[in-house]
């Protein structure tokens, strides 16, 4: 642990570092230990540790991440930002902005919403796939 923390301190001495750890609902105990030690260190470091996880999976798997997160929150050593699922209206708005002046068939937003489960990443992936297949065409400067 000490070596990892020292390495990160050395790396951040030159400038800020953002470390992204995705899918922490599958985290192992060693990674949790690193997160805990980094969060509790008092030595200044220009380090932002950003972690993502699916709360339902943490609960179902009884992951120790839940306990660590609660402990860090109580001690004000972390912040949690809950990302809400998209509604069908959000998908329709995204399509309207990304594909201005398009007249999509009714139900397209509903279909995309249903297949993405309201997950923004999945929704944009579905839209990108449909566009790459040529089923919908984008004109203008609005990028996907």
Backbone bond lengths (Angstrom), bond angles and torsions (degrees), N, CA, C in turn:
res aa  C-N    CA-C-N  psi(-1)  N-CA   C-N-CA  omega(-1)  CA-C   N-CA-C  phi
1 X - - - 1.447 - - 1.530 111.19 -
2 X 1.322 114.05 -44.15 1.459 118.73 -177.72 1.520 111.00 -58.44
3 X 1.335 116.56 -42.90 1.460 120.99 -178.06 1.532 111.39 -65.50
4 X 1.318 116.46 -40.60 1.473 119.80 178.45 1.520 110.15 -63.40
5 X 1.321 116.64 -45.85 1.463 120.19 179.83 1.526 111.62 -63.23
6 X 1.318 116.76 -42.28 1.464 120.00 178.67 1.527 110.84 -64.99
7 X 1.323 116.95 -40.07 1.472 120.12 178.33 1.522 110.38 -62.40
8 X 1.312 117.20 -43.25 1.468 120.35 179.12 1.527 111.22 -66.65
9 X 1.330 117.49 -37.69 1.465 120.46 176.65 1.521 110.68 -63.24
10 X 1.320 117.22 -40.67 1.461 121.54 178.31 1.528 110.17 -64.53
11 X 1.323 115.97 -44.52 1.475 120.14 -179.61 1.525 111.61 -63.03
12 X 1.333 116.86 -36.78 1.458 119.83 -176.70 1.524 112.89 -86.17
13 X 1.326 117.47 -4.63 1.459 119.76 177.01 1.528 110.36 -65.74
14 X 1.328 117.10 -32.59 1.466 122.06 -179.72 1.523 112.59 -81.25
15 X 1.310 117.42 -28.60 1.466 121.52 -178.83 1.516 110.14 177.28
16 X 1.305 116.21 172.44 1.461 119.78 -176.82 1.525 112.76 -67.53
17 X 1.316 115.03 152.96 1.454 122.57 178.87 1.521 108.54 -132.29
18 X 1.312 115.88 133.53 1.461 121.35 174.29 1.519 106.99 -111.34
19 X 1.312 116.20 120.28 1.458 121.99 178.68 1.534 107.21 -109.26
20 X 1.332 115.90 122.99 1.455 121.25 -178.67 1.520 108.81 -109.78
21 X 1.316 115.21 123.39 1.463 122.01 175.76 1.527 107.14 -115.69
22 X 1.321 115.62 112.69 1.458 120.02 -177.30 1.522 110.77 -97.49
23 X 1.323 115.10 158.61 1.466 122.66 174.59 1.527 112.39 56.77
24 X 1.325 115.92 45.58 1.460 119.68 -179.62 1.527 113.01 -66.35
25 X 1.320 117.84 -8.75 1.467 119.49 175.25 1.527 110.12 -65.08
26 X 1.343 118.30 -15.13 1.465 123.15 176.64 1.533 111.78 -107.07
27 X 1.304 117.29 17.21 1.456 122.03 -172.59 1.527 112.25 -64.93
28 X 1.333 115.33 148.60 1.473 120.25 174.96 1.530 108.73 -97.05
29 X 1.315 115.58 167.61 1.467 120.28 -175.77 1.519 112.89 -64.44
30 X 1.322 118.11 -34.09 1.470 120.63 179.64 1.524 111.19 -64.23
31 X 1.313 116.31 -41.40 1.471 120.16 178.71 1.522 110.06 -67.04
32 X 1.328 117.24 -39.18 1.467 120.25 176.61 1.525 110.60 -61.43
33 X 1.325 116.57 -38.96 1.466 120.38 178.08 1.527 110.78 -62.87
34 X 1.325 116.96 -42.35 1.470 120.62 178.56 1.525 110.09 -62.57
35 X 1.321 117.17 -45.81 1.465 121.19 179.34 1.525 109.74 -59.46
36 X 1.319 116.72 -45.46 1.460 121.03 -178.84 1.526 111.76 -62.07
37 X 1.316 116.24 -46.15 1.468 120.39 -179.14 1.528 110.43 -64.52
38 X 1.330 117.24 -43.95 1.467 120.04 179.64 1.530 111.20 -62.34
39 X 1.320 116.50 -41.13 1.464 119.95 -178.69 1.526 112.10 -66.61
40 X 1.301 116.89 -30.43 1.465 120.57 -175.01 1.523 114.01 -93.42
41 X 1.304 118.13 -8.10 1.470 120.65 -178.94 1.519 110.13 -66.72
42 X 1.302 115.14 142.69 1.471 121.25 -179.42 1.524 111.88 -103.96
43 X 1.317 116.44 -5.45 1.460 120.22 178.06 1.523 107.70 -75.59
44 X 1.339 117.79 130.55 1.463 119.58 -179.14 1.531 112.18 -61.29
45 X 1.287 115.38 136.08 1.466 122.00 175.45 1.513 107.98 -148.94
46 X 1.298 115.33 141.40 1.472 120.28 178.30 1.526 108.12 -89.62
47 X 1.323 114.85 65.88 1.454 121.22 -174.37 1.519 109.75 -124.25
48 X 1.321 115.58 129.42 1.459 121.59 172.17 1.519 106.23 -114.41
49 X 1.308 116.23 118.65 1.455 121.61 176.69 1.519 106.97 -102.51
50 X 1.311 115.44 117.05 1.455 121.63 -178.31 1.519 107.89 -114.43
51 X 1.307 116.72 121.73 1.457 120.99 -179.02 1.516 110.76 -122.01
52 X 1.319 115.25 142.62 1.463 120.12 176.60 1.527 108.87 -119.48
53 X 1.312 114.50 147.37 1.459 120.08 176.44 1.522 109.13 -159.22
54 X 1.328 114.85 161.01 1.458 120.79 175.81 1.522 107.49 -99.44
55 X 1.332 117.16 113.13 1.471 120.56 -175.78 1.534 113.61 -54.80
56 X 1.311 117.51 -39.39 1.463 120.49 -179.10 1.521 110.30 -61.35
57 X 1.333 116.94 -42.28 1.461 120.40 -179.71 1.528 112.09 -67.46
58 X 1.329 116.90 -33.09 1.466 120.80 177.53 1.527 109.57 -64.28
59 X 1.332 116.01 -43.15 1.458 120.52 -179.76 1.522 110.89 -68.37
60 X 1.331 116.45 -47.81 1.468 120.22 -177.09 1.524 112.71 -63.31
61 X 1.318 116.43 -38.44 1.467 119.71 -178.28 1.529 112.42 -86.65
62 X 1.336 116.00 -3.04 1.465 121.75 -176.70 1.523 110.97 53.37
63 X 1.326 115.04 43.94 1.462 122.21 -177.47 1.522 110.96 -65.52
64 X 1.333 117.18 141.20 1.465 120.48 174.75 1.531 112.54 -67.34
65 X 1.325 117.29 -9.12 1.466 120.58 175.57 1.531 110.26 -58.20
66 X 1.321 117.13 -36.31 1.465 121.05 -179.26 1.521 111.17 -58.29
67 X 1.323 116.89 -46.73 1.470 120.87 -179.74 1.520 111.43 -65.91
68 X 1.332 116.41 -43.21 1.463 119.83 179.62 1.525 110.27 -62.19
69 X 1.319 116.56 -46.54 1.464 119.99 -179.63 1.518 111.05 -59.69
70 X 1.327 117.34 -44.73 1.465 120.47 179.91 1.528 111.16 -62.80
71 X 1.316 117.01 -41.54 1.463 121.10 179.21 1.528 110.79 -63.88
72 X 1.331 116.60 -45.21 1.469 119.70 -179.63 1.530 111.47 -66.87
73 X 1.339 117.08 -37.01 1.464 120.10 177.38 1.528 111.46 -63.81
74 X 1.323 117.25 -44.79 1.464 121.94 -179.72 1.523 110.76 -60.79
75 X 1.316 116.77 -36.68 1.467 121.66 -178.61 1.529 112.47 -88.46
76 X 1.326 116.36 5.30 1.467 123.04 -179.81 1.528 111.42 57.43
77 X 1.336 116.04 39.50 1.460 121.85 179.24 1.525 111.89 -104.17
78 X 1.317 116.08 0.73 1.456 120.04 176.01 1.529 109.06 -154.03
79 X 1.293 115.00 167.88 1.463 122.09 176.20 1.514 107.40 -131.46
80 X 1.304 115.79 141.14 1.456 120.60 179.21 1.523 108.96 -111.88
81 X 1.308 115.17 132.91 1.466 121.60 175.99 1.519 106.89 -119.84
82 X 1.308 115.94 109.75 1.465 120.13 179.81 1.525 108.82 -82.26
83 X 1.306 115.44 128.55 1.462 120.96 178.12 1.527 107.31 -100.13
84 X 1.304 114.79 116.63 1.459 120.02 -177.69 1.522 110.52 -79.52
85 X 1.297 115.82 154.06 1.461 121.77 175.49 1.520 109.45 -69.19
86 X 1.326 114.93 147.67 1.457 120.46 176.48 1.524 110.35 -72.80
87 X 1.297 115.50 147.64 1.459 121.60 171.90 1.520 107.80 -93.39
88 X 1.303 115.96 165.87 1.472 120.43 178.04 1.527 110.56 -58.38
89 X 1.322 117.18 -37.17 1.470 120.71 179.23 1.531 111.05 -64.53
90 X 1.330 117.79 -32.38 1.464 121.29 176.91 1.531 110.60 -66.13
91 X 1.327 115.81 -40.43 1.462 120.38 178.15 1.520 109.71 -64.46
92 X 1.325 117.02 -43.29 1.465 121.45 178.93 1.527 110.57 -62.16
93 X 1.321 117.04 -40.26 1.468 121.20 178.50 1.530 110.68 -65.73
94 X 1.321 117.45 -42.10 1.460 121.70 177.59 1.526 110.13 -59.02
95 X 1.329 116.42 -46.49 1.469 120.39 179.28 1.522 111.32 -61.90
96 X 1.330 116.44 -40.22 1.460 120.74 -179.22 1.525 111.59 -65.07
97 X 1.317 117.18 -36.71 1.467 120.94 179.95 1.524 110.61 -77.77
98 X 1.323 116.39 -46.32 1.465 120.52 -176.36 1.523 112.16 -70.42
99 X 1.313 116.95 -28.90 1.462 121.70 -177.66 1.524 108.99 -127.19
100 X 1.326 114.95 63.86 1.468 120.55 -178.99 1.525 110.00 -56.97
101 X 1.295 116.48 147.26 1.464 123.89 178.27 1.531 112.58 64.89
102 X 1.315 118.41 19.72 1.454 121.06 176.72 1.516 109.14 -99.72
103 X 1.301 115.28 146.89 1.461 121.15 178.79 1.526 107.48 -117.54
104 X 1.330 115.42 88.73 1.450 119.84 -177.32 1.521 110.72 -80.20
105 X 1.318 116.69 152.25 1.465 119.44 176.09 1.527 110.56 -62.94
106 X 1.316 115.81 145.87 1.462 118.32 177.68 1.523 107.62 -62.14
107 X 1.276 116.03 141.89 1.454 120.71 -179.93 1.519 114.34 98.96
108 X 1.339 118.69 -12.37 1.471 120.06 179.91 1.523 110.44 -63.75
109 X 1.324 116.78 -47.45 1.470 120.26 179.19 1.526 109.98 -61.35
110 X 1.325 116.39 -39.97 1.466 120.29 179.20 1.530 110.76 -63.53
111 X 1.320 116.61 -43.41 1.464 121.58 179.91 1.534 111.26 -63.10
112 X 1.338 115.75 -45.57 1.471 120.29 179.24 1.528 109.97 -64.88
113 X 1.321 116.41 -42.86 1.466 120.45 178.77 1.520 110.70 -61.10
114 X 1.312 116.71 -45.26 1.463 120.93 -179.39 1.530 111.09 -60.98
115 X 1.320 116.85 -45.08 1.468 120.90 -176.45 1.525 113.18 -76.12
116 X 1.317 117.42 -21.75 1.463 120.20 178.86 1.523 111.64 -93.07
117 X 1.310 116.74 -14.18 1.466 119.68 -177.49 1.512 112.91 66.76
118 X 1.335 117.07 17.71 1.458 120.59 -178.45 1.520 113.63 82.50
119 X 1.323 117.17 4.01 1.460 121.59 179.49 1.531 108.44 -81.55
120 X 1.330 117.03 121.13 1.471 121.61 -175.61 1.523 111.86 -60.72
121 X 1.323 117.85 -40.04 1.458 120.99 179.71 1.530 110.65 -63.35
122 X 1.326 116.30 -45.15 1.458 119.96 179.77 1.527 110.55 -66.59
123 X 1.346 116.13 -38.77 1.461 120.41 -179.62 1.522 110.73 -61.48
124 X 1.322 117.48 -47.59 1.466 119.21 -179.76 1.524 110.87 -66.67
125 X 1.322 117.10 -33.79 1.466 120.28 176.14 1.517 112.01 -64.10
126 X 1.315 116.92 -41.94 1.469 121.12 178.12 1.520 110.19 -64.14
127 X 1.329 116.44 -45.58 1.469 120.42 -179.77 1.529 109.85 -63.06
128 X 1.316 117.18 -43.62 1.468 120.79 178.92 1.533 110.36 -61.31
129 X 1.324 117.64 -42.14 1.456 121.86 179.10 1.533 111.01 -63.55
130 X 1.305 116.79 -43.37 1.470 120.57 178.62 1.525 110.04 -62.68
131 X 1.335 116.14 -40.95 1.466 120.38 -179.67 1.527 110.91 -67.66
132 X 1.337 116.78 -41.14 1.470 120.07 -179.98 1.521 112.03 -65.37
133 X 1.309 116.33 -29.74 1.465 120.63 177.71 1.533 112.05 -78.92
134 X 1.339 115.75 -8.48 1.451 119.99 178.82 1.513 113.94 83.84
135 X 1.321 117.39 9.05 1.466 120.34 179.84 1.519 111.89 -73.31
136 X 1.318 116.56 -28.44 1.460 121.74 171.44 1.515 106.88 -131.49
137 X 1.306 116.19 148.02 1.459 121.15 -175.70 1.512 108.82 -123.50
138 X 1.313 114.16 136.21 1.457 120.80 179.49 1.521 109.19 -104.57
139 X 1.309 115.71 132.84 1.467 120.73 175.84 1.500 108.45 -122.85
140 X 1.303 117.32 152.99 1.457 121.22 178.29 1.512 111.80 93.70
141 X 1.344 115.44 -161.65 1.455 120.96 -172.51 1.525 113.92 -101.06
142 X 1.316 119.64 -4.26 1.475 121.31 -179.61 1.514 108.57 -70.96
143 X 1.324 116.88 114.70 1.458 120.93 -178.10 1.512 112.19 -88.83
144 X 1.319 115.04 155.26 1.465 119.84 175.16 1.507 110.28 -84.23
